[in-house]
Amino acid sequence: MVRQCGLHIISKLQKNSALVFPYSGEYAGRGAPRKYGDAIDYDNLPEPYLKIR
């Protein structure tokens, strides 16, 4: 039902879960490509991720 409204839901996260943005940099040329970027700072969320009701 949530997906039909165009929303996403994250449930059952522990309160100490460390959420991160996907890595957006370039491949360094060696090893496996990075998956994870910077950790999410809940006090300073970027504007595109904010929703006003």
MDTraj code that builds the backbone (N, CA, C; nanometers):
import mdtraj as md
import numpy as np

residues = "MET VAL ARG GLN CYS GLY LEU HIS ILE ILE SER LYS LEU GLN LYS ASN SER ALA LEU VAL PHE PRO TYR SER GLY GLU TYR ALA GLY ARG GLY ALA PRO ARG LYS TYR GLY ASP ALA ILE ASP TYR ASP ASN LEU PRO GLU PRO TYR LEU LYS ILE ARG".split()
xyz = np.array([
    [0.0816, -0.1181, 0.0000],
    [0.0000, 0.0000, 0.0000],
    [0.0871, 0.1261, 0.0000],
    [0.1966, 0.1225, 0.0710],
    [0.2856, 0.2379, 0.0754],
    [0.3466, 0.2642, -0.0615],
    [0.3874, 0.1587, -0.1317],
    [0.4477, 0.1730, -0.2640],
    [0.3488, 0.2308, -0.3652],
    [0.2204, 0.2021, -0.3523],
    [0.1197, 0.2560, -0.4432],
    [0.1081, 0.4077, -0.4298],
    [0.1429, 0.4603, -0.3148],
    [0.1398, 0.6053, -0.2927],
    [0.2705, 0.6713, -0.3347],
    [0.3647, 0.5924, -0.3874],
    [0.4918, 0.6484, -0.4311],
    [0.5902, 0.6705, -0.3170],
    [0.5681, 0.6054, -0.2051],
    [0.6556, 0.6207, -0.0898],
    [0.7384, 0.4944, -0.0695],
    [0.8448, 0.5078, 0.0056],
    [0.9256, 0.3933, 0.0447],
    [0.9237, 0.3863, 0.1966],
    [0.9343, 0.2681, 0.2482],
    [0.9310, 0.2525, 0.3930],
    [1.0509, 0.1693, 0.4376],
    [1.1120, 0.2123, 0.5446],
    [1.2194, 0.1360, 0.6070],
    [1.1679, 0.0978, 0.7442],
    [1.1639, -0.0299, 0.7704],
    [1.1109, -0.0727, 0.8984],
    [1.2098, -0.1644, 0.9687],
    [1.1899, -0.1782, 1.0938],
    [1.2687, -0.2670, 1.1784],
    [1.4175, -0.2341, 1.1774],
    [1.4502, -0.1058, 1.1754],
    [1.5892, -0.0651, 1.1889],
    [1.6220, -0.0529, 1.3360],
    [1.7413, -0.0943, 1.3722],
    [1.7858, -0.0728, 1.5084],
    [1.8174, 0.0748, 1.5257],
    [1.8076, 0.1242, 1.6473],
    [1.8313, 0.2665, 1.6696],
    [1.9766, 0.3053, 1.6503],
    [2.0680, 0.2081, 1.6451],
    [2.2088, 0.2382, 1.6221],
    [2.2523, 0.2046, 1.4796],
    [2.1570, 0.1914, 1.3872],
    [2.1899, 0.1622, 1.2479],
    [2.2619, 0.2807, 1.1844],
    [2.3634, 0.2506, 1.1065],
    [2.4406, 0.3557, 1.0398],
    [2.3998, 0.3589, 0.8926],
    [2.3146, 0.4525, 0.8559],
    [2.2711, 0.4655, 0.7174],
    [2.3707, 0.5523, 0.6412],
    [2.3966, 0.5154, 0.5152],
    [2.4932, 0.5885, 0.4335],
    [2.4345, 0.6150, 0.2956],
    [2.4854, 0.7197, 0.2305],
    [2.4501, 0.7487, 0.0925],
    [2.5301, 0.6559, 0.0013],
    [2.4804, 0.6270, -0.1192],
    [2.5605, 0.5505, -0.2145],
    [2.6841, 0.6301, -0.2557],
    [2.7919, 0.5610, -0.2868],
    [2.9159, 0.6263, -0.3283],
    [2.8962, 0.6887, -0.4657],
    [2.9349, 0.8143, -0.4812],
    [2.9135, 0.8833, -0.6086],
    [3.0435, 0.9240, -0.6762],
    [3.1565, 0.8842, -0.6198],
    [3.2844, 0.9212, -0.6792],
    [3.3248, 0.8285, -0.7932],
    [3.4410, 0.8543, -0.8484],
    [3.4904, 0.7730, -0.9586],
    [3.5650, 0.6518, -0.9058],
    [3.5760, 0.5510, -0.9902],
    [3.6502, 0.4298, -0.9579],
    [3.7979, 0.4633, -0.9450],
    [3.8627, 0.4144, -0.8396],
    [4.0022, 0.4478, -0.8109],
    [4.1011, 0.3738, -0.9014],
    [4.0565, 0.2710, -0.9705],
    [4.1446, 0.2006, -1.0625],
    [4.2001, 0.0704, -1.0076],
    [4.1767, 0.0436, -0.8810],
    [4.2240, -0.0833, -0.8254],
    [4.1257, -0.1317, -0.7203],
    [4.1196, -0.2609, -0.7045],
    [4.0285, -0.3210, -0.6074],
    [3.8832, -0.3149, -0.6529],
    [3.7960, -0.3563, -0.5644],
    [3.6529, -0.3548, -0.5948],
    [3.6004, -0.2111, -0.5882],
    [3.5038, -0.1766, -0.6721],
    [3.4454, -0.0421, -0.6657],
    [3.3783, -0.0188, -0.5298],
    [3.3850, 0.1039, -0.4815],
    [3.3235, 0.1362, -0.3533],
    [3.1717, 0.1350, -0.3649],
    [3.1057, 0.0882, -0.2603],
    [2.9601, 0.0843, -0.2559],
    [2.9031, 0.1971, -0.1719],
    [2.9710, 0.2297, -0.0632],
    [2.9151, 0.3201, 0.0360],
    [2.9860, 0.4537, 0.0373],
    [2.9076, 0.5591, 0.0503],
    [2.9621, 0.6937, 0.0578],
    [2.9635, 0.7428, 0.2010],
    [2.9329, 0.8703, 0.2192],
    [2.9348, 0.9315, 0.3518],
    [2.8146, 0.8877, 0.4347],
    [2.8333, 0.8866, 0.5656],
    [2.7238, 0.8551, 0.6563],
    [2.6226, 0.9697, 0.6548],
    [2.4984, 0.9380, 0.6838],
    [2.3923, 1.0374, 0.6843],
    [2.3992, 1.1173, 0.8143],
    [2.4021, 1.2483, 0.8018],
    [2.3980, 1.3381, 0.9166],
    [2.2537, 1.3850, 0.9311],
    [2.1845, 1.3327, 1.0299],
    [2.0418, 1.3591, 1.0437],
    [2.0109, 1.5045, 1.0766],
    [2.1072, 1.5768, 1.1325],
    [2.0841, 1.7174, 1.1654],
    [2.0969, 1.8083, 1.0432],
    [2.1661, 1.7628, 0.9387],
    [2.1888, 1.8444, 0.8186],
    [2.1587, 1.7632, 0.6933],
    [2.0333, 1.7209, 0.6767],
    [1.9956, 1.6437, 0.5595],
    [1.9948, 1.7320, 0.4355],
    [2.0443, 1.6808, 0.3217],
    [2.0414, 1.7602, 0.1978],
    [1.8971, 1.7889, 0.1545],
    [1.8766, 1.9003, 0.0902],
    [1.7441, 1.9467, 0.0473],
    [1.6674, 1.8441, -0.0372],
    [1.7315, 1.7718, -0.1326],
    [1.6524, 1.6781, -0.2148],
    [1.5896, 1.5646, -0.1345],
    [1.6395, 1.5379, -0.0153],
    [1.5887, 1.4262, 0.0636],
    [1.4807, 1.4683, 0.1638],
    [1.4520, 1.5966, 0.1699],
    [1.3490, 1.6443, 0.2628],
    [1.2127, 1.6442, 0.1945],
    [1.1109, 1.6062, 0.2687],
    [0.9743, 1.6080, 0.2166],
    [0.8901, 1.6935, 0.3096],
    [0.8118, 1.7820, 0.2512],
    [0.7213, 1.8643, 0.3294],
    [0.5798, 1.8111, 0.3094],
    [0.5133, 1.7910, 0.4177],
    [0.3781, 1.7331, 0.4089],
    [0.2757, 1.8370, 0.3830],
])
top = md.Topology()
chain = top.add_chain()
for i, resn in enumerate(residues, 1):
    res = top.add_residue(resn, chain, resSeq=i)
    for name in ("N", "CA", "C"):
        top.add_atom(name, md.element.get_by_symbol(name[0]), res)
traj = md.Trajectory(xyz[None], top)
